[in-house]
Amino acid sequence: MKSLKFFLLGSVLSVPISALADNPFAGLQFQQQRAQIVKEMRAKCGVSLEQSDTEWQNRLLGMEGNKENIQQATQAMQRKNQQQYDAAIKQIKCPE
């Protein structure tokens, strides 16, 4: 749970404050981005729906190097850079 909190905090801090002030839907946008990454990683890793998103995210974030790759994917998504996003998703390791 701590890992998820740090990930969320880091992701939010990477967004400029002025962008948050200009966009009242910034929180919703972040949730949509997180949901997209979770969906793609579930498909990539073949994770069953029996495991909750929160449990699975914690396992995913527990893998070495995944936090940085997830942050890169989030930043690429914000910049609308599909190539960087795809490259970051490919680098995320599936938990066993």
Secondary structure as GFF3:
##gff-version 3
##sequence-region A 1 96
A	DSSP	alpha_helix	2	13	.	.	.	ID=ss1
A	DSSP	alpha_helix	17	22	.	.	.	ID=ss2
A	DSSP	alpha_helix	26	45	.	.	.	ID=ss3
A	DSSP	alpha_helix	53	62	.	.	.	ID=ss4
A	DSSP	alpha_helix	66	78	.	.	.	ID=ss5
A	DSSP	alpha_helix	82	91	.	.	.	ID=ss6
###
